[in-house]
């Protein structure tokens, strides 16, 4: 009866342990890097693209040139 009360501890897995740990770490690293890359594209890249598109939609190069010329920024004009 005393034998059933004692639980046996399973042996630790030593064969292939490094291989399994490296495989798990590579999978985690790939998932995290893909997640970070996608979130950077969505939250930074797309927002920046929209801001550039909006800027150049309303940008007037001739007006900007005339303002710089009137301020005396060009020596040849």
mmCIF file of the N, C-alpha and C atoms, coordinates in Angstrom:
data_MODEL
# 
_entry.id   MODEL 
# 
loop_
_atom_site.group_PDB 
_atom_site.id 
_atom_site.type_symbol 
_atom_site.label_atom_id 
_atom_site.label_alt_id 
_atom_site.label_comp_id 
_atom_site.label_asym_id 
_atom_site.label_entity_id 
_atom_site.label_seq_id 
_atom_site.pdbx_PDB_ins_code 
_atom_site.Cartn_x 
_atom_site.Cartn_y 
_atom_site.Cartn_z 
_atom_site.occupancy 
_atom_site.B_iso_or_equiv 
_atom_site.pdbx_formal_charge 
_atom_site.auth_seq_id 
_atom_site.auth_comp_id 
_atom_site.auth_asym_id 
_atom_site.auth_atom_id 
_atom_site.pdbx_PDB_model_num 
ATOM 1   N N  . UNK A 1 1  ? 0.814  -1.185 0.000   1.00 0.00 ? 1  UNK A N  1 
ATOM 2   C CA . UNK A 1 1  ? 0.000  0.000  0.000   1.00 0.00 ? 1  UNK A CA 1 
ATOM 3   C C  . UNK A 1 1  ? 0.859  1.251  0.000   1.00 0.00 ? 1  UNK A C  1 
ATOM 4   N N  . UNK A 1 2  ? 1.991  1.193  0.633   1.00 0.00 ? 2  UNK A N  1 
ATOM 5   C CA . UNK A 1 2  ? 2.895  2.336  0.654   1.00 0.00 ? 2  UNK A CA 1 
ATOM 6   C C  . UNK A 1 2  ? 3.523  2.549  -0.713  1.00 0.00 ? 2  UNK A C  1 
ATOM 7   N N  . UNK A 1 3  ? 3.647  1.515  -1.518  1.00 0.00 ? 3  UNK A N  1 
ATOM 8   C CA . UNK A 1 3  ? 4.247  1.635  -2.835  1.00 0.00 ? 3  UNK A CA 1 
ATOM 9   C C  . UNK A 1 3  ? 3.374  2.458  -3.789  1.00 0.00 ? 3  UNK A C  1 
ATOM 10  N N  . UNK A 1 4  ? 2.089  2.383  -3.679  1.00 0.00 ? 4  UNK A N  1 
ATOM 11  C CA . UNK A 1 4  ? 1.195  3.130  -4.561  1.00 0.00 ? 4  UNK A CA 1 
ATOM 12  C C  . UNK A 1 4  ? 1.166  4.615  -4.225  1.00 0.00 ? 4  UNK A C  1 
ATOM 13  N N  . UNK A 1 5  ? 1.486  4.998  -3.021  1.00 0.00 ? 5  UNK A N  1 
ATOM 14  C CA . UNK A 1 5  ? 1.467  6.402  -2.616  1.00 0.00 ? 5  UNK A CA 1 
ATOM 15  C C  . UNK A 1 5  ? 2.671  7.159  -3.156  1.00 0.00 ? 5  UNK A C  1 
ATOM 16  N N  . UNK A 1 6  ? 3.746  6.456  -3.453  1.00 0.00 ? 6  UNK A N  1 
ATOM 17  C CA . UNK A 1 6  ? 4.957  7.109  -3.953  1.00 0.00 ? 6  UNK A CA 1 
ATOM 18  C C  . UNK A 1 6  ? 4.867  7.209  -5.478  1.00 0.00 ? 6  UNK A C  1 
ATOM 19  N N  . UNK A 1 7  ? 4.993  8.448  -5.992  1.00 0.00 ? 7  UNK A N  1 
ATOM 20  C CA . UNK A 1 7  ? 4.943  8.659  -7.440  1.00 0.00 ? 7  UNK A CA 1 
ATOM 21  C C  . UNK A 1 7  ? 6.343  8.543  -8.008  1.00 0.00 ? 7  UNK A C  1 
ATOM 22  N N  . UNK A 1 8  ? 6.432  7.950  -9.164  1.00 0.00 ? 8  UNK A N  1 
ATOM 23  C CA . UNK A 1 8  ? 7.737  7.836  -9.797  1.00 0.00 ? 8  UNK A CA 1 
ATOM 24  C C  . UNK A 1 8  ? 7.959  9.028  -10.719 1.00 0.00 ? 8  UNK A C  1 
ATOM 25  N N  . UNK A 1 9  ? 9.159  9.550  -10.711 1.00 0.00 ? 9  UNK A N  1 
ATOM 26  C CA . UNK A 1 9  ? 9.519  10.682 -11.545 1.00 0.00 ? 9  UNK A CA 1 
ATOM 27  C C  . UNK A 1 9  ? 10.050 10.141 -12.866 1.00 0.00 ? 9  UNK A C  1 
ATOM 28  N N  . UNK A 1 10 ? 9.562  10.714 -13.949 1.00 0.00 ? 10 UNK A N  1 
ATOM 29  C CA . UNK A 1 10 ? 10.022 10.237 -15.252 1.00 0.00 ? 10 UNK A CA 1 
ATOM 30  C C  . UNK A 1 10 ? 11.436 10.747 -15.516 1.00 0.00 ? 10 UNK A C  1 
ATOM 31  N N  . UNK A 1 11 ? 12.161 10.017 -16.324 1.00 0.00 ? 11 UNK A N  1 
ATOM 32  C CA . UNK A 1 11 ? 13.533 10.376 -16.632 1.00 0.00 ? 11 UNK A CA 1 
ATOM 33  C C  . UNK A 1 11 ? 13.549 11.637 -17.498 1.00 0.00 ? 11 UNK A C  1 
ATOM 34  N N  . UNK A 1 12 ? 14.546 12.482 -17.321 1.00 0.00 ? 12 UNK A N  1 
ATOM 35  C CA . UNK A 1 12 ? 14.633 13.675 -18.172 1.00 0.00 ? 12 UNK A CA 1 
ATOM 36  C C  . UNK A 1 12 ? 15.030 13.272 -19.598 1.00 0.00 ? 12 UNK A C  1 
ATOM 37  N N  . UNK A 1 13 ? 14.553 14.012 -20.553 1.00 0.00 ? 13 UNK A N  1 
ATOM 38  C CA . UNK A 1 13 ? 14.868 13.746 -21.951 1.00 0.00 ? 13 UNK A CA 1 
ATOM 39  C C  . UNK A 1 13 ? 16.214 14.388 -22.243 1.00 0.00 ? 13 UNK A C  1 
ATOM 40  N N  . UNK A 1 14 ? 17.226 13.597 -22.499 1.00 0.00 ? 14 UNK A N  1 
ATOM 41  C CA . UNK A 1 14 ? 18.556 14.127 -22.766 1.00 0.00 ? 14 UNK A CA 1 
ATOM 42  C C  . UNK A 1 14 ? 18.933 13.959 -24.238 1.00 0.00 ? 14 UNK A C  1 
ATOM 43  N N  . UNK A 1 15 ? 18.448 12.925 -24.868 1.00 0.00 ? 15 UNK A N  1 
ATOM 44  C CA . UNK A 1 15 ? 18.798 12.678 -26.262 1.00 0.00 ? 15 UNK A CA 1 
ATOM 45  C C  . UNK A 1 15 ? 17.974 13.602 -27.159 1.00 0.00 ? 15 UNK A C  1 
ATOM 46  N N  . UNK A 1 16 ? 18.656 14.405 -27.967 1.00 0.00 ? 16 UNK A N  1 
ATOM 47  C CA . UNK A 1 16 ? 17.970 15.325 -28.877 1.00 0.00 ? 16 UNK A CA 1 
ATOM 48  C C  . UNK A 1 16 ? 17.449 16.569 -28.193 1.00 0.00 ? 16 UNK A C  1 
ATOM 49  N N  . UNK A 1 17 ? 17.872 16.843 -26.972 1.00 0.00 ? 17 UNK A N  1 
ATOM 50  C CA . UNK A 1 17 ? 17.365 17.999 -26.235 1.00 0.00 ? 17 UNK A CA 1 
ATOM 51  C C  . UNK A 1 17 ? 17.776 19.303 -26.909 1.00 0.00 ? 17 UNK A C  1 
ATOM 52  N N  . UNK A 1 18 ? 19.050 19.428 -27.287 1.00 0.00 ? 18 UNK A N  1 
ATOM 53  C CA . UNK A 1 18 ? 19.523 20.648 -27.938 1.00 0.00 ? 18 UNK A CA 1 
ATOM 54  C C  . UNK A 1 18 ? 18.802 20.867 -29.258 1.00 0.00 ? 18 UNK A C  1 
ATOM 55  N N  . UNK A 1 19 ? 18.609 19.809 -30.017 1.00 0.00 ? 19 UNK A N  1 
ATOM 56  C CA . UNK A 1 19 ? 17.910 19.907 -31.289 1.00 0.00 ? 19 UNK A CA 1 
ATOM 57  C C  . UNK A 1 19 ? 16.487 20.427 -31.078 1.00 0.00 ? 19 UNK A C  1 
ATOM 58  N N  . UNK A 1 20 ? 15.800 19.904 -30.092 1.00 0.00 ? 20 UNK A N  1 
ATOM 59  C CA . UNK A 1 20 ? 14.424 20.339 -29.820 1.00 0.00 ? 20 UNK A CA 1 
ATOM 60  C C  . UNK A 1 20 ? 14.367 21.780 -29.344 1.00 0.00 ? 20 UNK A C  1 
ATOM 61  N N  . UNK A 1 21 ? 15.316 22.176 -28.507 1.00 0.00 ? 21 UNK A N  1 
ATOM 62  C CA . UNK A 1 21 ? 15.329 23.549 -28.000 1.00 0.00 ? 21 UNK A CA 1 
ATOM 63  C C  . UNK A 1 21 ? 15.627 24.523 -29.130 1.00 0.00 ? 21 UNK A C  1 
ATOM 64  N N  . UNK A 1 22 ? 16.585 24.181 -29.986 1.00 0.00 ? 22 UNK A N  1 
ATOM 65  C CA . UNK A 1 22 ? 16.915 25.055 -31.113 1.00 0.00 ? 22 UNK A CA 1 
ATOM 66  C C  . UNK A 1 22 ? 15.739 25.165 -32.072 1.00 0.00 ? 22 UNK A C  1 
ATOM 67  N N  . UNK A 1 23 ? 15.068 24.063 -32.346 1.00 0.00 ? 23 UNK A N  1 
ATOM 68  C CA . UNK A 1 23 ? 13.914 24.086 -33.238 1.00 0.00 ? 23 UNK A CA 1 
ATOM 69  C C  . UNK A 1 23 ? 12.812 24.984 -32.671 1.00 0.00 ? 23 UNK A C  1 
ATOM 70  N N  . UNK A 1 24 ? 12.544 24.851 -31.383 1.00 0.00 ? 24 UNK A N  1 
ATOM 71  C CA . UNK A 1 24 ? 11.520 25.684 -30.758 1.00 0.00 ? 24 UNK A CA 1 
ATOM 72  C C  . UNK A 1 24 ? 11.908 27.160 -30.801 1.00 0.00 ? 24 UNK A C  1 
ATOM 73  N N  . UNK A 1 25 ? 13.193 27.465 -30.519 1.00 0.00 ? 25 UNK A N  1 
ATOM 74  C CA . UNK A 1 25 ? 13.644 28.853 -30.532 1.00 0.00 ? 25 UNK A CA 1 
ATOM 75  C C  . UNK A 1 25 ? 13.574 29.452 -31.940 1.00 0.00 ? 25 UNK A C  1 
ATOM 76  N N  . UNK A 1 26 ? 13.889 28.661 -32.958 1.00 0.00 ? 26 UNK A N  1 
ATOM 77  C CA . UNK A 1 26 ? 13.794 29.156 -34.331 1.00 0.00 ? 26 UNK A CA 1 
ATOM 78  C C  . UNK A 1 26 ? 12.346 29.443 -34.720 1.00 0.00 ? 26 UNK A C  1 
ATOM 79  N N  . UNK A 1 27 ? 11.447 28.593 -34.322 1.00 0.00 ? 27 UNK A N  1 
ATOM 80  C CA . UNK A 1 27 ? 10.030 28.811 -34.625 1.00 0.00 ? 27 UNK A CA 1 
ATOM 81  C C  . UNK A 1 27 ? 9.527  30.071 -33.933 1.00 0.00 ? 27 UNK A C  1 
ATOM 82  N N  . UNK A 1 28 ? 9.870  30.232 -32.665 1.00 0.00 ? 28 UNK A N  1 
ATOM 83  C CA . UNK A 1 28 ? 9.451  31.426 -31.922 1.00 0.00 ? 28 UNK A CA 1 
ATOM 84  C C  . UNK A 1 28 ? 10.054 32.681 -32.543 1.00 0.00 ? 28 UNK A C  1 
ATOM 85  N N  . UNK A 1 29 ? 11.341 32.626 -32.909 1.00 0.00 ? 29 UNK A N  1 
ATOM 86  C CA . UNK A 1 29 ? 11.999 33.787 -33.513 1.00 0.00 ? 29 UNK A CA 1 
ATOM 87  C C  . UNK A 1 29 ? 11.351 34.147 -34.843 1.00 0.00 ? 29 UNK A C  1 
ATOM 88  N N  . UNK A 1 30 ? 11.025 33.146 -35.659 1.00 0.00 ? 30 UNK A N  1 
ATOM 89  C CA . UNK A 1 30 ? 10.390 33.420 -36.940 1.00 0.00 ? 30 UNK A CA 1 
ATOM 90  C C  . UNK A 1 30 ? 9.009  34.044 -36.751 1.00 0.00 ? 30 UNK A C  1 
ATOM 91  N N  . UNK A 1 31 ? 8.229  33.509 -35.841 1.00 0.00 ? 31 UNK A N  1 
ATOM 92  C CA . UNK A 1 31 ? 6.884  34.043 -35.608 1.00 0.00 ? 31 UNK A CA 1 
ATOM 93  C C  . UNK A 1 31 ? 6.956  35.477 -35.079 1.00 0.00 ? 31 UNK A C  1 
ATOM 94  N N  . UNK A 1 32 ? 7.853  35.731 -34.140 1.00 0.00 ? 32 UNK A N  1 
ATOM 95  C CA . UNK A 1 32 ? 7.974  37.087 -33.594 1.00 0.00 ? 32 UNK A CA 1 
ATOM 96  C C  . UNK A 1 32 ? 8.468  38.076 -34.642 1.00 0.00 ? 32 UNK A C  1 
ATOM 97  N N  . UNK A 1 33 ? 9.440  37.689 -35.449 1.00 0.00 ? 33 UNK A N  1 
ATOM 98  C CA . UNK A 1 33 ? 9.947  38.612 -36.460 1.00 0.00 ? 33 UNK A CA 1 
ATOM 99  C C  . UNK A 1 33 ? 8.899  38.881 -37.538 1.00 0.00 ? 33 UNK A C  1 
ATOM 100 N N  . UNK A 1 34 ? 8.144  37.862 -37.926 1.00 0.00 ? 34 UNK A N  1 
ATOM 101 C CA . UNK A 1 34 ? 7.076  38.075 -38.902 1.00 0.00 ? 34 UNK A CA 1 
ATOM 102 C C  . UNK A 1 34 ? 5.992  38.984 -38.338 1.00 0.00 ? 34 UNK A C  1 
ATOM 103 N N  . UNK A 1 35 ? 5.658  38.798 -37.077 1.00 0.00 ? 35 UNK A N  1 
ATOM 104 C CA . UNK A 1 35 ? 4.658  39.651 -36.436 1.00 0.00 ? 35 UNK A CA 1 
ATOM 105 C C  . UNK A 1 35 ? 5.135  41.091 -36.349 1.00 0.00 ? 35 UNK A C  1 
ATOM 106 N N  . UNK A 1 36 ? 6.378  41.282 -35.949 1.00 0.00 ? 36 UNK A N  1 
ATOM 107 C CA . UNK A 1 36 ? 6.924  42.639 -35.851 1.00 0.00 ? 36 UNK A CA 1 
ATOM 108 C C  . UNK A 1 36 ? 7.015  43.292 -37.226 1.00 0.00 ? 36 UNK A C  1 
ATOM 109 N N  . UNK A 1 37 ? 7.448  42.553 -38.222 1.00 0.00 ? 37 UNK A N  1 
ATOM 110 C CA . UNK A 1 37 ? 7.536  43.103 -39.572 1.00 0.00 ? 37 UNK A CA 1 
ATOM 111 C C  . UNK A 1 37 ? 6.175  43.504 -40.114 1.00 0.00 ? 37 UNK A C  1 
ATOM 112 N N  . UNK A 1 38 ? 5.191  42.667 -39.930 1.00 0.00 ? 38 UNK A N  1 
ATOM 113 C CA . UNK A 1 38 ? 3.845  42.985 -40.406 1.00 0.00 ? 38 UNK A CA 1 
ATOM 114 C C  . UNK A 1 38 ? 3.265  44.187 -39.671 1.00 0.00 ? 38 UNK A C  1 
ATOM 115 N N  . UNK A 1 39 ? 3.444  44.228 -38.344 1.00 0.00 ? 39 UNK A N  1 
ATOM 116 C CA . UNK A 1 39 ? 2.897  45.356 -37.590 1.00 0.00 ? 39 UNK A CA 1 
ATOM 117 C C  . UNK A 1 39 ? 3.615  46.659 -37.936 1.00 0.00 ? 39 UNK A C  1 
ATOM 118 N N  . UNK A 1 40 ? 4.930  46.610 -38.221 1.00 0.00 ? 40 UNK A N  1 
ATOM 119 C CA . UNK A 1 40 ? 5.656  47.814 -38.633 1.00 0.00 ? 40 UNK A CA 1 
ATOM 120 C C  . UNK A 1 40 ? 5.139  48.299 -39.988 1.00 0.00 ? 40 UNK A C  1 
ATOM 121 N N  . UNK A 1 41 ? 4.899  47.360 -40.889 1.00 0.00 ? 41 UNK A N  1 
ATOM 122 C CA . UNK A 1 41 ? 4.377  47.740 -42.201 1.00 0.00 ? 41 UNK A CA 1 
ATOM 123 C C  . UNK A 1 41 ? 3.013  48.400 -42.072 1.00 0.00 ? 41 UNK A C  1 
ATOM 124 N N  . UNK A 1 42 ? 2.153  47.843 -41.242 1.00 0.00 ? 42 UNK A N  1 
ATOM 125 C CA . UNK A 1 42 ? 0.795  48.363 -41.112 1.00 0.00 ? 42 UNK A CA 1 
ATOM 126 C C  . UNK A 1 42 ? 0.784  49.701 -40.376 1.00 0.00 ? 42 UNK A C  1 
ATOM 127 N N  . UNK A 1 43 ? 1.465  49.770 -39.229 1.00 0.00 ? 43 UNK A N  1 
ATOM 128 C CA . UNK A 1 43 ? 1.348  50.947 -38.379 1.00 0.00 ? 43 UNK A CA 1 
ATOM 129 C C  . UNK A 1 43 ? 2.322  52.065 -38.727 1.00 0.00 ? 43 UNK A C  1 
ATOM 130 N N  . UNK A 1 44 ? 3.399  51.769 -39.435 1.00 0.00 ? 44 UNK A N  1 
ATOM 131 C CA . UNK A 1 44 ? 4.361  52.810 -39.781 1.00 0.00 ? 44 UNK A CA 1 
ATOM 132 C C  . UNK A 1 44 ? 4.403  53.016 -41.287 1.00 0.00 ? 44 UNK A C  1 
ATOM 133 N N  . UNK A 1 45 ? 4.610  51.960 -42.038 1.00 0.00 ? 45 UNK A N  1 
ATOM 134 C CA . UNK A 1 45 ? 4.785  52.080 -43.480 1.00 0.00 ? 45 UNK A CA 1 
ATOM 135 C C  . UNK A 1 45 ? 3.560  52.604 -44.203 1.00 0.00 ? 45 UNK A C  1 
ATOM 136 N N  . UNK A 1 46 ? 2.404  52.035 -43.928 1.00 0.00 ? 46 UNK A N  1 
ATOM 137 C CA . UNK A 1 46 ? 1.190  52.470 -44.612 1.00 0.00 ? 46 UNK A CA 1 
ATOM 138 C C  . UNK A 1 46 ? 0.799  53.887 -44.212 1.00 0.00 ? 46 UNK A C  1 
ATOM 139 N N  . UNK A 1 47 ? 0.987  54.241 -42.959 1.00 0.00 ? 47 UNK A N  1 
ATOM 140 C CA . UNK A 1 47 ? 0.669  55.598 -42.504 1.00 0.00 ? 47 UNK A CA 1 
ATOM 141 C C  . UNK A 1 47 ? 1.597  56.597 -43.183 1.00 0.00 ? 47 UNK A C  1 
ATOM 142 N N  . UNK A 1 48 ? 2.876  56.262 -43.275 1.00 0.00 ? 48 UNK A N  1 
ATOM 143 C CA . UNK A 1 48 ? 3.836  57.146 -43.929 1.00 0.00 ? 48 UNK A CA 1 
ATOM 144 C C  . UNK A 1 48 ? 3.510  57.285 -45.415 1.00 0.00 ? 48 UNK A C  1 
ATOM 145 N N  . UNK A 1 49 ? 3.113  56.184 -46.043 1.00 0.00 ? 49 UNK A N  1 
ATOM 146 C CA . UNK A 1 49 ? 2.743  56.226 -47.455 1.00 0.00 ? 49 UNK A CA 1 
ATOM 147 C C  . UNK A 1 49 ? 1.534  57.139 -47.677 1.00 0.00 ? 49 UNK A C  1 
ATOM 148 N N  . UNK A 1 50 ? 0.561  57.072 -46.776 1.00 0.00 ? 50 UNK A N  1 
ATOM 149 C CA . UNK A 1 50 ? -0.621 57.919 -46.893 1.00 0.00 ? 50 UNK A CA 1 
ATOM 150 C C  . UNK A 1 50 ? -0.273 59.389 -46.710 1.00 0.00 ? 50 UNK A C  1 
ATOM 151 N N  . UNK A 1 51 ? 0.649  59.676 -45.770 1.00 0.00 ? 51 UNK A N  1 
ATOM 152 C CA . UNK A 1 51 ? 1.044  61.075 -45.549 1.00 0.00 ? 51 UNK A CA 1 
ATOM 153 C C  . UNK A 1 51 ? 1.786  61.637 -46.751 1.00 0.00 ? 51 UNK A C  1 
ATOM 154 N N  . UNK A 1 52 ? 2.670  60.829 -47.353 1.00 0.00 ? 52 UNK A N  1 
ATOM 155 C CA . UNK A 1 52 ? 3.365  61.277 -48.566 1.00 0.00 ? 52 UNK A CA 1 
ATOM 156 C C  . UNK A 1 52 ? 2.373  61.512 -49.705 1.00 0.00 ? 52 UNK A C  1 
ATOM 157 N N  . UNK A 1 53 ? 1.427  60.609 -49.873 1.00 0.00 ? 53 UNK A N  1 
ATOM 158 C CA . UNK A 1 53 ? 0.437  60.766 -50.939 1.00 0.00 ? 53 UNK A CA 1 
ATOM 159 C C  . UNK A 1 53 ? -0.380 62.034 -50.731 1.00 0.00 ? 53 UNK A C  1 
ATOM 160 N N  . UNK A 1 54 ? -0.782 62.306 -49.504 1.00 0.00 ? 54 UNK A N  1 
ATOM 161 C CA . UNK A 1 54 ? -1.550 63.516 -49.209 1.00 0.00 ? 54 UNK A CA 1 
ATOM 162 C C  . UNK A 1 54 ? -0.717 64.770 -49.449 1.00 0.00 ? 54 UNK A C  1 
ATOM 163 N N  . UNK A 1 55 ? 0.549  64.736 -49.075 1.00 0.00 ? 55 UNK A N  1 
ATOM 164 C CA . UNK A 1 55 ? 1.423  65.896 -49.264 1.00 0.00 ? 55 UNK A CA 1 
ATOM 165 C C  . UNK A 1 55 ? 1.574  66.204 -50.754 1.00 0.00 ? 55 UNK A C  1 
ATOM 166 N N  . UNK A 1 56 ? 1.870  65.199 -51.555 1.00 0.00 ? 56 UNK A N  1 
ATOM 167 C CA . UNK A 1 56 ? 2.094  65.438 -52.979 1.00 0.00 ? 56 UNK A CA 1 
ATOM 168 C C  . UNK A 1 56 ? 0.798  65.665 -53.746 1.00 0.00 ? 56 UNK A C  1 
ATOM 169 N N  . UNK A 1 57 ? -0.326 65.301 -53.171 1.00 0.00 ? 57 UNK A N  1 
ATOM 170 C CA . UNK A 1 57 ? -1.606 65.608 -53.808 1.00 0.00 ? 57 UNK A CA 1 
ATOM 171 C C  . UNK A 1 57 ? -1.868 67.110 -53.767 1.00 0.00 ? 57 UNK A C  1 
ATOM 172 N N  . UNK A 1 58 ? -1.448 67.767 -52.691 1.00 0.00 ? 58 UNK A N  1 
ATOM 173 C CA . UNK A 1 58 ? -1.709 69.198 -52.525 1.00 0.00 ? 58 UNK A CA 1 
ATOM 174 C C  . UNK A 1 58 ? -0.462 70.049 -52.743 1.00 0.00 ? 58 UNK A C  1 
ATOM 175 N N  . UNK A 1 59 ? 0.643  69.460 -53.193 1.00 0.00 ? 59 UNK A N  1 
ATOM 176 C CA . UNK A 1 59 ? 1.905  70.178 -53.341 1.00 0.00 ? 59 UNK A CA 1 
ATOM 177 C C  . UNK A 1 59 ? 1.945  70.950 -54.659 1.00 0.00 ? 59 UNK A C  1 
ATOM 178 N N  . UNK A 1 60 ? 2.362  72.215 -54.576 1.00 0.00 ? 60 UNK A N  1 
ATOM 179 C CA . UNK A 1 60 ? 2.517  73.049 -55.758 1.00 0.00 ? 60 UNK A CA 1 
ATOM 180 C C  . UNK A 1 60 ? 3.982  73.454 -55.868 1.00 0.00 ? 60 UNK A C  1 
ATOM 181 N N  . UNK A 1 61 ? 4.689  72.859 -56.816 1.00 0.00 ? 61 UNK A N  1 
ATOM 182 C CA . UNK A 1 61 ? 6.129  73.083 -56.951 1.00 0.00 ? 61 UNK A CA 1 
ATOM 183 C C  . UNK A 1 61 ? 6.438  74.507 -57.387 1.00 0.00 ? 61 UNK A C  1 
ATOM 184 N N  . UNK A 1 62 ? 5.627  75.080 -58.252 1.00 0.00 ? 62 UNK A N  1 
ATOM 185 C CA . UNK A 1 62 ? 5.867  76.452 -58.720 1.00 0.00 ? 62 UNK A CA 1 
ATOM 186 C C  . UNK A 1 62 ? 5.729  77.450 -57.579 1.00 0.00 ? 62 UNK A C  1 
ATOM 187 N N  . UNK A 1 63 ? 4.732  77.268 -56.759 1.00 0.00 ? 63 UNK A N  1 
ATOM 188 C CA . UNK A 1 63 ? 4.522  78.164 -55.619 1.00 0.00 ? 63 UNK A CA 1 
ATOM 189 C C  . UNK A 1 63 ? 5.697  78.061 -54.644 1.00 0.00 ? 63 UNK A C  1 
ATOM 190 N N  . UNK A 1 64 ? 6.144  76.846 -54.397 1.00 0.00 ? 64 UNK A N  1 
ATOM 191 C CA . UNK A 1 64 ? 7.287  76.625 -53.503 1.00 0.00 ? 64 UNK A CA 1 
ATOM 192 C C  . UNK A 1 64 ? 8.552  77.263 -54.072 1.00 0.00 ? 64 UNK A C  1 
ATOM 193 N N  . UNK A 1 65 ? 8.757  77.143 -55.380 1.00 0.00 ? 65 UNK A N  1 
ATOM 194 C CA . UNK A 1 65 ? 9.923  77.744 -56.024 1.00 0.00 ? 65 UNK A CA 1 
ATOM 195 C C  . UNK A 1 65 ? 9.890  79.255 -55.903 1.00 0.00 ? 65 UNK A C  1 
ATOM 196 N N  . UNK A 1 66 ? 8.727  79.838 -56.118 1.00 0.00 ? 66 UNK A N  1 
ATOM 197 C CA . UNK A 1 66 ? 8.616  81.302 -56.029 1.00 0.00 ? 66 UNK A CA 1 
ATOM 198 C C  . UNK A 1 66 ? 8.876  81.798 -54.609 1.00 0.00 ? 66 UNK A C  1 
ATOM 199 N N  . UNK A 1 67 ? 8.404  81.068 -53.616 1.00 0.00 ? 67 UNK A N  1 
ATOM 200 C CA . UNK A 1 67 ? 8.659  81.460 -52.222 1.00 0.00 ? 67 UNK A CA 1 
ATOM 201 C C  . UNK A 1 67 ? 10.144 81.410 -51.903 1.00 0.00 ? 67 UNK A C  1 
ATOM 202 N N  . UNK A 1 68 ? 10.838 80.360 -52.363 1.00 0.00 ? 68 UNK A N  1 
ATOM 203 C CA . UNK A 1 68 ? 12.275 80.250 -52.108 1.00 0.00 ? 68 UNK A CA 1 
ATOM 204 C C  . UNK A 1 68 ? 13.042 81.322 -52.874 1.00 0.00 ? 68 UNK A C  1 
ATOM 205 N N  . UNK A 1 69 ? 12.587 81.658 -54.093 1.00 0.00 ? 69 UNK A N  1 
ATOM 206 C CA . UNK A 1 69 ? 13.267 82.673 -54.882 1.00 0.00 ? 69 UNK A CA 1 
ATOM 207 C C  . UNK A 1 69 ? 13.107 84.050 -54.252 1.00 0.00 ? 69 UNK A C  1 
ATOM 208 N N  . UNK A 1 70 ? 11.925 84.325 -53.712 1.00 0.00 ? 70 UNK A N  1 
ATOM 209 C CA . UNK A 1 70 ? 11.690 85.611 -53.059 1.00 0.00 ? 70 UNK A CA 1 
ATOM 210 C C  . UNK A 1 70 ? 12.481 85.748 -51.761 1.00 0.00 ? 70 UNK A C  1 
ATOM 211 N N  . UNK A 1 71 ? 12.759 84.659 -51.098 1.00 0.00 ? 71 UNK A N  1 
ATOM 212 C CA . UNK A 1 71 ? 13.557 84.690 -49.872 1.00 0.00 ? 71 UNK A CA 1 
ATOM 213 C C  . UNK A 1 71 ? 15.038 84.829 -50.169 1.00 0.00 ? 71 UNK A C  1 
ATOM 214 N N  . UNK A 1 72 ? 15.426 84.680 -51.422 1.00 0.00 ? 72 UNK A N  1 
ATOM 215 C CA . UNK A 1 72 ? 16.820 84.827 -51.802 1.00 0.00 ? 72 UNK A CA 1 
ATOM 216 C C  . UNK A 1 72 ? 17.678 83.591 -51.557 1.00 0.00 ? 72 UNK A C  1 
ATOM 217 N N  . UNK A 1 73 ? 17.087 82.443 -51.647 1.00 0.00 ? 73 UNK A N  1 
ATOM 218 C CA . UNK A 1 73 ? 17.838 81.201 -51.406 1.00 0.00 ? 73 UNK A CA 1 
ATOM 219 C C  . UNK A 1 73 ? 18.642 80.757 -52.617 1.00 0.00 ? 73 UNK A C  1 
ATOM 220 N N  . UNK A 1 74 ? 18.314 81.275 -53.804 1.00 0.00 ? 74 UNK A N  1 
ATOM 221 C CA . UNK A 1 74 ? 19.035 80.880 -55.012 1.00 0.00 ? 74 UNK A CA 1 
ATOM 222 C C  . UNK A 1 74 ? 19.972 82.008 -55.431 1.00 0.00 ? 74 UNK A C  1 
ATOM 223 N N  . UNK A 1 75 ? 21.179 81.668 -55.811 1.00 0.00 ? 75 UNK A N  1 
ATOM 224 C CA . UNK A 1 75 ? 22.126 82.682 -56.282 1.00 0.00 ? 75 UNK A CA 1 
ATOM 225 C C  . UNK A 1 75 ? 21.975 82.917 -57.781 1.00 0.00 ? 75 UNK A C  1 
ATOM 226 N N  . UNK A 1 76 ? 21.506 81.947 -58.528 1.00 0.00 ? 76 UNK A N  1 
ATOM 227 C CA . UNK A 1 76 ? 21.438 82.064 -59.984 1.00 0.00 ? 76 UNK A CA 1 
ATOM 228 C C  . UNK A 1 76 ? 20.111 82.650 -60.475 1.00 0.00 ? 76 UNK A C  1 
ATOM 229 N N  . UNK A 1 77 ? 19.111 82.748 -59.618 1.00 0.00 ? 77 UNK A N  1 
ATOM 230 C CA . UNK A 1 77 ? 17.805 83.235 -60.068 1.00 0.00 ? 77 UNK A CA 1 
ATOM 231 C C  . UNK A 1 77 ? 17.605 84.679 -59.631 1.00 0.00 ? 77 UNK A C  1 
# 
